[in-house]
Amino acid sequence: MTAVEARAVSKRYGSVWALRDCSFQLPANRIIALVGANGAGKSTLMSIISGMLPATSGTLLVGGRPVVKGRSSDGGEPAGSRVAILAQDKPLYRDFSVADMLRFGRATNRVWDQRRALSWLERFAIPLDRRCGKLSGGQRAQVALAVALGSRPALLLLDEPLANLDPVARTEVTGELMAEAAEGDMTVMLSTHIIAELSGVGDHLLVLDAGRPVLSGDVEDLLADHVRLTGPRADLPPGPGAIVQAQHADRQSTFVVRQPAGPAAAVVAPGWTTQPITLDELILTYLKASAGAPDRLEAAA
Ligand SMILES: Nc1ncnc2c1ncn2[C@@H]1O[C@H](COP(=O)(O)OP(=O)(O)OP(=O)(O)O)[C@@H](O)[C@H]1O
């Protein structure tokens, strides 16, 4: 099942291309990590997926249905294409109590699951009678998450939502979200520019660089498919596969290679060693490779 499909989606703000010809498919009921540097286009992509922002060109489908700008999350669409977005600024009414925010959620969403919202708040010990303006940044993030979860989205978009959480809370939140996704009726897409935040979080990866997807896939598959080969200086690695990165010193060459049939295809030629690659290394390798590509995005049309 596909949660989100992008077909040649581009977005231009004036003369700046924020997204350029993005095509990808993201599987349903998973945690998708959307990774990219500042300005890579993550917020823009999430805004388009949520229907808040129109694409300049291309088509985006959620749950198989094209996203139409302005369609609200309670606009009557089928359950499979309901989207909730938690943007960086976490809109909460400062004078509302936490309980008021849940009432607000119930009043503004056609579908509302009070039990789900309440149990999230209980899980993180957020006092219902406290005014939102008196909550810490991390607690406000939890309230916003509870309201988003209460709307029972098929797709929950979290735009750098964990920034205000301490490391313990962050691990707990992502663990709970993974459990909710594993129950089978919600896909979570969370964006970050901090690769270290990712470990153990996303099980599917989408890496954006300067508005283009440079890597997408199941994290385990990606890690299994890539290998680092080090050996005597050579122009090409000693086996099949696409070269993602090549580095040469006087007497030694190192290649990161994407192999056609997983690590079983690794050819260990005399003098060569193979090493697995970590998730951080994999992402950085693709970002570096993309930065060296000739058609970088800065050029405005
Ligand atoms: N409203 C806007 N008007 C003009 N340019 C914009 C606008 N919003 C974003 N941009 C530009 O589009 C590009 C992508 O921005 P976007 O906010 O989507 O990136 P991001 O990956 O979410 O970045 P960050 O991690 O810093 O939040 C950047 O070059 C940004 O300056």
The ligand as a MOL file (V3000), in Angstrom:
LIG
                    3D

  0  0  0     0  0            999 V3000
M  V30 BEGIN CTAB
M  V30 COUNTS 31 33 0 0 0
M  V30 BEGIN ATOM
M  V30 1 N 7.2380 31.6230 1.4200 0
M  V30 2 C 8.4080 31.5340 0.7930 0
M  V30 3 N 8.7870 32.4690 -0.0890 0
M  V30 4 C 9.9710 32.3850 -0.7530 0
M  V30 5 N 10.8540 31.3690 -0.5980 0
M  V30 6 C 10.5300 30.4040 0.2790 0
M  V30 7 C 9.2990 30.4360 1.0150 0
M  V30 8 N 9.2650 29.3280 1.8210 0
M  V30 9 C 10.4100 28.6530 1.5860 0
M  V30 10 N 11.1640 29.3020 0.6670 0
M  V30 11 C 12.4570 28.8420 0.1180 0
M  V30 12 O 12.2660 27.5340 -0.3970 0
M  V30 13 C 13.3530 26.6870 -0.0550 0
M  V30 14 C 12.8730 25.4970 0.7490 0
M  V30 15 O 12.3840 25.9480 2.0150 0
M  V30 16 P 11.7280 24.9750 3.0850 0
M  V30 17 O 11.2440 25.8100 4.2310 0
M  V30 18 O 10.7370 24.0990 2.4130 0
M  V30 19 O 12.9880 24.0910 3.5360 0
M  V30 20 P 13.2080 23.1570 4.7950 0
M  V30 21 O 13.9200 21.9410 4.2870 0
M  V30 22 O 11.9270 22.9210 5.5050 0
M  V30 23 O 14.1880 24.0120 5.6890 0
M  V30 24 P 14.4020 24.0690 7.3130 0
M  V30 25 O 15.0540 22.7770 7.7200 0
M  V30 26 O 15.3240 25.2380 7.4510 0
M  V30 27 O 13.0600 24.3020 7.9320 0
M  V30 28 C 14.3620 27.5840 0.6730 0
M  V30 29 O 15.2690 28.0550 -0.2910 0
M  V30 30 C 13.5010 28.7100 1.2050 0
M  V30 31 O 14.2700 29.8950 1.3420 0
M  V30 END ATOM
M  V30 BEGIN BOND
M  V30 1 1 1 2
M  V30 2 1 2 3
M  V30 3 2 2 7
M  V30 4 2 3 4
M  V30 5 1 4 5
M  V30 6 2 5 6
M  V30 7 1 6 7
M  V30 8 1 6 10
M  V30 9 1 7 8
M  V30 10 2 8 9
M  V30 11 1 9 10
M  V30 12 1 10 11
M  V30 13 1 11 12
M  V30 14 1 11 30
M  V30 15 1 12 13
M  V30 16 1 13 14
M  V30 17 1 13 28
M  V30 18 1 14 15
M  V30 19 1 15 16
M  V30 20 2 16 17
M  V30 21 1 16 18
M  V30 22 1 16 19
M  V30 23 1 19 20
M  V30 24 2 20 21
M  V30 25 1 20 22
M  V30 26 1 20 23
M  V30 27 1 23 24
M  V30 28 2 24 25
M  V30 29 1 24 26
M  V30 30 1 24 27
M  V30 31 1 28 29
M  V30 32 1 28 30
M  V30 33 1 30 31
M  V30 END BOND
M  V30 END CTAB
M  END
